[in-house]
Amino acid sequence: MTTHSRRPTLVLVYQRTTLPWVFESAERAGIDLVLVPRPDEDVSEKRLPPAVVDVVRLDVESDPAGALAALRRRYEEDPFQGIVTLYDPAVPFVAETAELLGLPGIGREAARSAQDKRVMRERLAAAGLHTPGFVRLDDPADWAAAAHLAFPVVVKPAQGFSSLGVTKADTPQSLKGVVDEVWQTCASKLGRVDGLVVEEYLDGPEFAVESLAHGGDVRILTIGYKGDPQGPHFEEGVYRAPAALPDAVRDAILREVTAAHRALGITDGPTHTELRLRGGGTPYLLEMGARIGGSGVSHYIASAVTGIDLAAQALRIAAGITPEPLGAGSMPMPVAAAANYIVPCHGSGRITAIRGLDELRNDPRVDHVVQMLFPGDVVRPYPDFTGYPAFVLSRHADTSEAEAFHRYLDQAVRVDYAHDTDPQGQA
């Protein structure tokens, strides 16, 4: 099937249809989508999401050369205006495809800077930005090269995603075991290991920053609180925006994040940045993703807080269309508060029930309950990363109300596991 639409068309790579925001934003922006679904998702062409005019099944991760060749053929037969993804591992593929076809994009080098944590750390340090001590490991046998760092340290895959493999090592004596464990976990989960980063642990609360760049001009839309995870593994739990910050700290975050865009070469499109305030006041980037974060959750947060349709703006940029003006000032004024409660696994094994979600679907504060795990699914223990049971996305008058709601959810939502499974989640 080919499209003959007068509307701009984008190829959207590996977006789950159960997460609605990018599809709805495309419809509002007047942009058609050709969906490349995730291989594990069965997409019915009889019930496509808004704005989707075609489905093309490609294996972007296992056969990138074949996927690129297929998109090149399609482009020659029925040109599209751009290609985009919200799935972090696909960012380099999307950047390469756009570059080879002469479409808008950040380019392969910028995509590599954002996706490979080794390169990101090196470029941030070279730009003089706040950077913890770090060592890149291209072989687990080289673990001793990181033993001189100030402990504790965090070991993470160079090209991982979410919390996969991220593990804290408290002492030099425990480092080898942690490096071996993370390497083995990544080899099993990803099918390969491109390397690890060992970096000094950053104390202080964690924050997420949603930004939009166009032509090198970076606008910070929101700063949200992400908790204060201590490790040894770093399971995400909350996201509440806007964060209550002193003006001086907020301005320091704006400067650091804007400078990081320049250091990594990200001039166009959305970014999702995670950072920690070391000592409670100095921003150190953990990572910057060159895409809308959380498969669209970042769009929900930013749009609810600011009234700006982040996904629509990002899609316009990807299609080579000038985005709508974002207004004056260093940041948009908040119009509300928004939150994401990431239901914690709190264990491992075979899920028998996830209690409390049905009641929340009718809660007036809740806009979306996005469930990813279900009874019968097996949750493997960290440092492996199975996924999160569910997101509870809610809107509030202010962040204090959101915080109170999350305290309620701590008691209201629970994951139950079978008692006949071993620690690895096998029956």
C-alpha positions in Angstrom: 0.0 0.0 0.0 1.3 3.5 -0.8 0.0 6.9 0.2 -1.1 9.7 -2.1 -1.9 12.3 0.5 -1.4 16.1 0.2 -0.5 16.2 3.8 3.1 15.9 5.0 4.0 12.3 5.8 6.4 11.0 8.4 7.7 7.5 9.0 7.2 6.7 12.7 9.5 4.0 14.0 8.6 1.5 16.8 5.9 3.5 18.5 3.4 1.4 20.5 -0.2 2.1 19.5 -1.3 1.8 23.1 0.4 5.1 23.8 -1.9 7.6 22.1 -0.3 11.0 22.3 1.9 11.2 19.3 -0.8 9.9 17.0 -3.3 12.4 18.4 -0.8 15.2 18.0 0.0 14.2 14.4 -3.8 14.4 13.6 -3.9 17.9 15.1 -0.9 19.0 13.2 -2.2 17.7 9.9 0.6 15.2 9.5 0.1 11.6 8.2 2.1 8.8 9.7 3.5 5.6 8.2 3.9 3.3 11.2 6.8 0.9 11.6 5.4 -1.1 14.5 7.5 -2.9 17.1 8.1 -6.6 16.1 6.4 -7.8 19.2 3.2 -5.8 18.6 0.4 -7.1 16.5 -1.1 -4.0 14.7 -4.4 -4.5 12.9 -4.6 -2.4 9.8 -8.4 -2.4 10.3 -8.1 -0.3 13.5 -5.2 2.1 13.1 -4.5 5.0 15.5 -5.3 8.5 14.4 -3.1 9.9 11.5 -1.7 6.5 10.6 -2.2 5.9 6.8 0.0 2.8 6.4 1.9 0.2 8.2 5.3 -1.1 7.1 6.8 -4.0 9.0 10.6 -3.7 9.3 13.2 -5.2 11.7 15.1 -2.1 12.5 17.3 -3.6 15.3 18.2 -7.0 13.8 18.4 -6.0 10.2 19.0 -2.3 10.0 20.5 -2.5 6.5 17.5 -4.3 5.1 15.2 -1.8 6.9 17.1 1.1 5.4 16.9 -0.4 1.9 13.2 -0.9 2.2 12.7 2.7 3.3 14.8 3.9 0.5 12.7 2.0 -2.0 9.5 3.4 -0.5 10.9 6.9 -0.6 11.7 6.6 -4.3 8.2 5.3 -5.0 6.2 7.5 -2.7 8.3 10.3 -1.0 7.8 11.1 2.6 9.0 14.3 4.4 10.7 12.8 7.4 11.3 10.0 9.8 11.0 10.1 13.6 11.1 7.8 16.6 10.4 8.0 20.4 12.2 4.7 21.0 15.7 5.4 22.2 17.6 2.4 20.6 16.2 3.4 17.2 17.5 7.0 17.3 20.8 6.2 15.4 18.9 4.3 12.7 16.4 7.2 12.2 19.2 9.7 12.1 21.1 7.6 9.5 18.1 7.1 7.4 17.2 10.8 7.4 20.8 11.7 6.5 21.1 9.3 3.6 17.7 10.3 2.2 18.4 14.1 2.6 15.6 14.5 5.2 15.5 16.7 8.3 17.3 15.2 11.2 20.1 15.6 13.8 22.6 13.6 11.8 24.4 10.4 12.8 27.1 12.0 14.9 24.7 13.8 17.1 22.5 10.7 17.4 25.6 8.7 18.5 26.5 11.4 21.0 23.1 11.1 22.7 22.7 7.4 22.5 26.2 6.2 23.4 26.9 7.2 27.0 30.7 6.8 26.5 30.6 9.4 23.7 28.2 11.6 25.7 30.4 11.7 28.7 33.5 12.5 26.7 31.8 15.4 24.8 30.2 16.9 27.9 33.6 16.8 29.7 35.4 18.3 26.6 32.8 21.2 26.7 33.6 21.9 30.3 30.3 20.9 31.6 29.7 19.2 35.0 30.9 15.6 34.6 31.6 13.0 37.2 34.8 11.0 37.1 34.2 8.1 34.6 35.9 5.3 32.7 34.8 3.6 29.6 35.1 -0.2 29.5 35.2 -2.0 26.2 35.9 -5.3 27.8 34.8 -6.6 31.3 38.4 -7.8 31.9 39.4 -4.2 32.1 37.4 -3.5 35.2 40.4 -2.5 37.3 40.8 0.6 35.1 37.9 2.1 37.0 39.1 1.1 40.5 40.7 4.5 41.0 37.4 6.4 40.8 35.8 7.8 44.0 33.4 5.2 45.3 30.5 4.5 45.2 30.3 4.2 41.4 27.5 3.3 39.0 28.0 0.7 36.2 25.8 1.1 33.2 25.7 -0.2 29.6 27.0 2.3 27.0 23.9 1.8 24.9 21.3 0.6 27.3 17.8 2.0 27.9 15.6 2.6 31.0 17.1 0.9 34.0 18.5 -2.1 32.2 21.8 -3.2 33.9 22.3 0.1 35.8 23.9 -1.0 39.1 25.8 0.7 42.0 29.1 -0.6 43.3 29.9 0.6 46.8 33.5 -0.5 47.0 36.4 -1.3 44.7 36.3 -4.8 46.0 32.7 -5.3 44.6 33.4 -3.6 41.2 34.5 -6.7 39.3 31.4 -8.7 40.3 29.1 -5.8 39.3 30.9 -5.3 36.0 30.6 -9.0 35.2 26.9 -9.1 36.2 26.0 -6.0 34.1 27.9 -7.3 31.1 26.2 -10.7 31.3 22.7 -9.1 31.8 23.2 -6.9 28.7 24.5 -9.7 26.6 21.4 -11.7 27.5 18.9 -8.9 27.1 20.3 -7.0 24.1 22.1 -9.8 22.4 25.3 -7.9 22.4 27.4 -5.5 24.6 29.0 -2.5 23.0 30.7 -1.5 26.2 30.1 -0.1 29.7 30.6 3.2 31.5 31.7 3.3 35.1 31.1 6.7 36.6 31.2 8.2 40.1 27.8 8.1 41.9 26.0 11.4 41.9 24.2 12.1 45.1 21.2 14.5 45.2 17.6 14.5 43.8 16.9 13.6 40.2 15.1 15.8 37.7 13.9 15.5 34.1 14.0 18.3 31.6 11.8 18.5 28.4 13.2 20.7 25.7 12.6 21.6 22.1 15.4 22.7 19.7 15.0 24.3 16.3 17.8 25.7 14.2 20.1 25.6 17.3 17.7 27.6 19.4 16.9 25.5 22.6 13.7 26.1 24.6 13.3 24.4 28.0 9.6 23.6 28.5 9.5 21.9 31.8 11.6 20.7 34.7 10.2 17.8 36.7 11.1 16.0 39.9 12.1 12.3 39.5 12.8 11.3 43.1 16.1 10.5 44.8 17.0 6.9 44.0 19.8 5.5 46.0 20.5 2.2 44.2 21.9 -0.4 44.0 19.5 -0.5 41.1 17.6 2.6 39.9 14.0 1.7 39.4 12.0 4.8 38.4 9.1 5.7 40.5 7.7 9.2 40.1 7.7 12.2 37.8 6.1 15.4 38.9 6.2 18.8 37.1 6.8 21.6 37.5 9.5 21.1 40.1 9.7 23.6 42.9 13.2 25.0 42.6 15.1 28.1 43.7 15.6 30.6 40.8 19.4 30.1 41.0 19.1 26.3 40.7 16.6 26.5 37.9 18.8 28.9 36.0 21.8 26.6 36.5 19.8 23.7 35.0 18.8 25.9 32.0 22.4 26.8 31.3 23.7 23.2 31.7 21.0 21.7 29.5 21.3 24.3 26.8 25.1 23.9 26.7 24.7 20.2 26.6 22.7 20.5 23.3 25.6 22.4 21.8 28.2 19.9 23.1 26.3 16.9 21.7 25.3 18.7 18.4 21.6 18.4 18.9 20.2 21.4 17.0 16.7 20.3 16.0 13.9 18.3 17.7 12.8 17.3 21.2 15.1 16.1 23.9 14.5 14.4 27.2 17.3 15.1 29.8 17.8 13.4 33.1 20.1 15.0 35.7 20.9 15.0 39.3 21.6 18.0 41.5 24.9 17.0 43.1 24.9 18.3 46.7 21.4 19.5 46.1 22.4 22.4 43.8 24.8 21.6 41.0 23.3 20.0 37.9 25.1 17.0 36.4 23.6 15.3 33.4 22.9 11.6 33.6 21.8 11.4 29.9 20.2 13.4 27.1 17.9 11.5 24.8 17.3 13.0 21.3 13.6 12.1 21.3 10.4 12.6 23.3 10.9 10.6 26.5 9.0 7.7 27.9 7.4 6.8 24.5 5.3 9.9 24.8 5.0 10.4 28.6 7.2 13.5 28.3 4.7 14.9 25.8 1.9 14.4 28.3 3.8 16.1 31.1 5.0 19.0 29.0 1.7 19.7 27.3 -0.3 19.4 30.5 2.0 21.8 32.4 2.5 24.4 29.6 -0.4 24.0 27.2 2.2 23.5 24.4 1.6 20.5 22.1 5.2 19.1 22.3 4.6 16.1 20.0 3.0 18.2 17.3 5.9 20.6 17.4 8.4 17.8 17.2 6.6 16.2 14.3 6.6 19.6 12.4 10.4 19.9 12.9 10.9 16.3 11.7 8.9 17.1 8.6 10.8 20.3 7.9 8.0 22.5 8.9 8.7 25.6 11.0 7.2 25.0 14.5 4.7 27.3 16.0 6.1 30.1 18.2 6.6 29.1 21.9 6.3 32.6 23.3 8.8 34.9 25.1 10.7 34.2 28.3 13.3 31.6 29.4 10.5 29.0 30.1 6.8 28.9 29.5 4.6 29.8 32.5 3.0 26.7 34.0 -0.7 26.4 33.6 -1.2 23.3 35.8 0.8 20.4 37.3 1.1 16.9 35.8 2.5 13.7 37.2 3.4 10.1 36.2 3.3 7.4 38.9 5.4 4.5 37.7 4.0 1.5 39.4 7.0 -0.2 41.1 7.7 -3.9 40.6 8.6 -4.4 44.3 9.7 -7.9 43.6 10.1 -10.5 40.9 8.4 -13.7 39.7 5.2 -14.5 37.9 2.5 -11.8 38.3 -0.8 -13.0 39.7 -2.5 -9.6 40.0 -1.9 -5.9 39.8 -4.3 -4.4 42.3 -5.8 -0.9 42.3 -5.5 0.0 38.6 -9.2 -0.6 37.7 -10.3 1.9 40.4 -7.9 4.5 39.1 -9.3 4.4 35.6 -12.4 6.1 36.9 -10.5 8.6 39.1 -11.2 12.2 37.9 -7.6 13.1 38.6 -6.3 10.4 36.2 -6.1 11.0 32.5 -4.5 7.7 31.5 -3.6 4.3 33.0 -1.1 2.7 30.7 -0.6 -0.9 31.6 2.5 -2.7 30.3 2.6 -5.9 32.4 -0.3 -8.2 33.2 -1.1 -11.4 35.2 1.0 -14.2 33.9 4.0 -12.0 32.9 7.3 -12.8 34.5 9.3 -10.0 36.2 13.0 -10.8 36.3 15.1 -9.4 39.2 17.4 -6.5 38.7 19.9 -5.7 37.1 17.8 -7.2 34.3 14.9 -4.9 33.4 11.6 -6.5 32.4 9.6 -3.2 32.2 7.2 -1.3 34.4 3.8 -2.7 35.4 1.9 0.5 34.6 2.0 4.3 34.3 -0.7 6.4 36.1 -0.8 9.8 34.4 -2.6 12.5 36.3 -3.3 16.3 36.2 -3.4 18.5 39.3 -3.7 22.1 40.4 -0.2 22.1 41.7 2.7 19.8 42.5 1.9 19.5 46.2 -1.5 18.0 45.2 0.4 15.6 42.9 2.7 14.6 45.7 -0.2 13.8 48.0 -1.8 11.7 45.2 1.4 9.7 44.8 1.5 9.0 48.5 -2.0 7.6 48.2 -1.0 5.5 45.2 1.9 4.0 47.2 -0.8 2.3 49.3 -3.5 1.8 46.7 -1.5 -0.1 44.0 0.2 -3.4 44.5 1.8 -6.1 42.4 1.2 -9.7 43.6 3.5 -12.6 42.6 3.1 -16.4 42.6 4.9 -18.2 45.5 6.0 -21.1 43.3 8.7 -19.3 41.3 12.4 -19.1 41.9 14.3 -15.7 42.2 14.8 -15.6 38.4 11.0 -15.7 37.9 10.9 -19.2 36.5 8.0 -21.5 37.5 
